[in-house]
Amino acid sequence: MRRQLIAWSLVLLAAPALAKATFTATWKAPEAANVRLAGKKVVGLVVSEDLNLRMSSEEELARSLTSKGLKGLAAYTVIPKEEIHDKDRAQAWFQRIEAAAVVVMRLVDVSKETTPSVVVWSSAPYYSTLDAYYPYAWGATFNLGGGRTDITVAVETLVYDVTTRKMLWAGTSESTNPKDAQALVKSIVDAAADRIKKDGLAKRP
């Protein structure tokens, strides 16, 4: 069955106020202990076919990363939209602007039972490198619609080193009853930036 492409724009029933996104699982590569991204260019990429929402989400992510001491850049300002799906062309743009890392965010599901785990991140071949994950991410996304009175949105956030292409950090966050896409995105990117900094990737040399 053809996988559905992501539509981050949410049409949800009235729900309680959105609580800040919380990370239910994280993973950090051993080599990440030696990585220092503070002051370096880091591209924020949101996997979505909704260009308007992707642009605003990536801007929010870039601002949040910058507030933590990194030089956050929105992917849409770096990669032409007609080239965003091609991993090799995307990599060429990352290298052209001398980015140190890429932070990728993707909606994975609305069910706690199927959120990624540390075991998946550390062993699944399609997570291990940016080359493997990039085409997988664009081809394995989900639509999110209404029809539930209570909904938990699971989003994965991954950090890849541009030079080595290897995954440095991964986490799954959950948000309950998001009232709209923008509130959801802000909650998640703020939580992600906080956690990335807490886990040491934003430290200065």
N, C-alpha and C positions, 0 to 999 in steps of 0.2 A: 504493500500500500504506500502510495506517495506520501512522504512526510510533509507536514504542514509547515509553512513559513511563519515566523513570529509576527504577531501584531501586538505591540506593546500598548497600543491605545486601548484602554479598558472601558467597557460599558457595563458597569456593575450596579447592583441594587443598592439602595441606601444601606449603609453599614456603620458600625461604631467607628470612632476616630482611629486613625492609623497609628499604631505604636511604632517606635523606631525599630528598624530592621535589626535582627540579631543573628549572629553567626552561630549555626548549629554544628559546624564542622570546619576545620581548617587543616591545611597540610603545608609544610615548608621543606623544600629540598635542602639537603645537607650543605650544598655549595652556596645557598642563599645567605649563610652566616657571613660570608665574605663580600656580599654585594652591598654597595652603598649607592643609593639612587638620589640622595639629596642633592639639589642643585642641577640635576641632569634632566634632559628631556624625556618625558614619559608620555606615550600616546594613549589616550582613553578611547576605546572602541566598544560601541554597543551594537550587538548583532541584532539588527532589525531591518525589515523591508519598508517600514514607515519612515521615510526620509526626514520629515519634519520632527517627528518624535526622536529619531536618532540624533539629529543635530542638537536639539535642546538637551537631550540626555548626555551627550558627549561634552557639551559645554559645561553642564553641571559637574560631570566627572572631572573634567580638566580643572575647573575652579577648586574643587575639593582637594585634588592632588596637589595643586599649587599651594593651598593653605597649609599643607603638611610639609612644605619645604622642597617639593619637587617642581619641575617646570612642566606642568600639565598642558597637553595639546589635544584638541578634539580631532579625532581621525578624519572627519569630513573636511577639515581645513587642510589636511595633508594629502589624502588620497582622493582622486576623482571618483565620483559615484559609479561611473561605468567600469572602474577597475577594482572596486572594493571587494568583489568576490574572488578575485584571483590572488592566491597566496604569494606567487612570485612577484607580481607587480606591486602588491602591498609591501612586500619585503624590500623591494627596490626603493619605494618611497620612504620607508622607515630608515633605511641606510642613508638616503640622500639628505635627510634632515638631521642625521646623526643622533637618532633616538637611542636611548639606552635600554628601554623596556617598553612593553605594550601591556596595558591592563584591559582585558577583555571581559565584558559582562554579557551574560546570556540567560534569558528565561528558560528554565529547564522543565518545570512542571508546577502543578498546583496541589500536588499530593506529597505529604511527608514521606510516605513509604517508598517513593521512587527518586528521592533526591540523591545526588552523587555522594559517595563516601570516600574516605581516605584510601581505602583499598582500590577503588576505581581510579582515582587520580594517580596513584603510585604504580599501578600495574597495567592499566589499559593503554594500548599503543597509541590510540588516537588522542590521548591527553599529553603524552610525554614531550612532544615538541610542537612548536608553533606551526611548522609545516604540516603536521598530521592533524592538529586540532582545527586549523583554519577552515579547510573545506568541510570537515565534519560539523563544525558549529553552524555554518550557513546552510547545511542540508539536514540538520536535526533540531529544528526549532518548533515551537508550538504556538498555536493560537490560544488566546485567553479571552473568554467571553463571560457573559453574565449567567444568571440562573441559579446562583447559590446565595444563601443568606449568610453563610460564613465561608470565607475562602482564605487559604494560606498560599501565598505566592513564594515559590522557591527560585532563587536566582544564583547562578554560580559566577564567581569572579576569579579570574586567573591572571597571573603575572608571568610574562615570558621575557627572557633576555633576548634582545634583538641580535646580538653577535653570535651567541651559541645556539639560539633558537630553543633552548631548553626551558621547561617550566620551573619557575622559582617558588611560586606560592599559589595556593588554591583555597577557596573557601565557598561554602554554601550558606546563604543568608535566607531568612524567612521573614515575611511581612504578613500580618493578618489584617484582612478587610481593608485593602487599599481603596481610598475613595476615588482616586483617579490616577492616571499614569504619572503625572508630574510629581504628585506627593509620594508615590511609590519610588520613583527614580531618586528623588532627593534623599529619602530615607535610606535607600540602599547605598548610594554612592558615599554618603557621609559615613555610614557604618563601615564601608569597605576601606575608605581612606584612613579612618581611625585604626582599623585592625592592621592594615598594612604597615602603618607607622609603629604600632605597638609591637609587631613582630620583627621590627628591626630593619626593614628594607629602606626606610626613609632616613636612616642615620647618616651623619656626615662622616667622611673618611677620617 
